[in-house]
């Protein structure tokens, strides 16, 4: 069961922008309309990050996109894979490996193939 994404309230956004002094906290560029500000969870919301001032980062659009793509998405995907492994809910492979026991063809020692079972 997934929970709703928690956005930062207006008071926290205002305090974070004041703390950053109108600049990106990652690269230091001055934030203007068109390149931000974007408010990012330092610990991603999907990994339990709360919408607090300590967890809020003021970023420009390019830094936010880079952080999300290079750090957040892989971390969240790994956490989901680990969780599925712990509860034994890994997805079944969609196609069996040729020659394996699950494949519909069986390889003979002489090099030919025969049906493994009849449909």
N, C-alpha and C positions, 0 to 999 in steps of 0.2 A: 504494500500500500504506500503510495507516494504522498508526500505532503505538499501543500502549496508553497511556492517560492515566496520568501519573505523579503520585501523591498525595504529600503531605508526610509524612515519617516522624514518629513521635511525638516524638523529641528536638527536631526543628526546630519542631514545633507548640508544644511547651513553651517553647522559647527565644523564639519569636515572641510568645507570650502574655505572657511575662515582660517582654519589651521594650516591649510596648504597655501594660503595667501594668493589664491587665484592661479596657481601653477600646478602642472602635473607633478605628482609626487614620485614618479618614476624617472622621467627624463628632464623635468624642470622647465619645459616650454610653457609660456603663458597661455592660459586657456581662453579662447575666444569663441564666440558663437560659430558653430560649424565644426569645431574639433573637440567639443566636449562641453561641459564637464560630464564625465561618466563615473558613476559611483560603483566601485567594485568591492566584493567581499574578499578580503585577504585570505581567509579560510572559506572556501566555496560553500554556498548555502546547501548544496547537495551533500556535503560532508559534515554538516552540523554547524556551520558558521552562523552566528547570530547577527541580527541587524543592529549592532552597537557601534559606537564611535571608534572604539579600538580596532574593530574589524573592517572599518570603512576606509577605502583608499580612493582619492580623487585622481583620476587618470584622464589623459587625452584619449581621443578615439583610437589612434594607432597603437598606443601602449596597451589599452584595454583589450583590443582585438588580439594583439600578440600574446598577452598574458593568458587570455582565455584559451587560445588555440594551443599554445605550447606547454602550459602548466595545468590549467584547470581541467580541461577535457580529458587528458590522459590520466590524471589522478582520480577523477570521478569514474572513468571506465575501469581502472584497476580495482577500485573499491567495490564496484558492482561485480566484477569477475570473482574477487575473493569471497564476497558474500554468497554468490551463487555456488561457489565451491564448498563453503562451510555448510550450506543447507542441502547439498547434493542436488542442485537444480541446474546442472549444466545442460545446454541444449544438445540434442542429438545431432550428429553430422547429417547433412542433407543428402550427401552421396557417399556410398561406401567406396572404399579404396579397391580398385580392380585387383582381383586375385585374393581378396580377403574372404573370410567366412561369410560376411554379410552380402557379398556381391553375388549377383544371380548367375555368373559364369564361373566354372571351375576349370583351372588349367591342368592339363594332363602332363605327365612327365615327358611324353613324346613331343610336346609343343602345341597340341591342339586344345580346343576348349569345348566343354559340354555344359548344358544347363545344370545348375546345382539342384534345383527343385522345379517341379512342374506347377505352373500357375493354375 
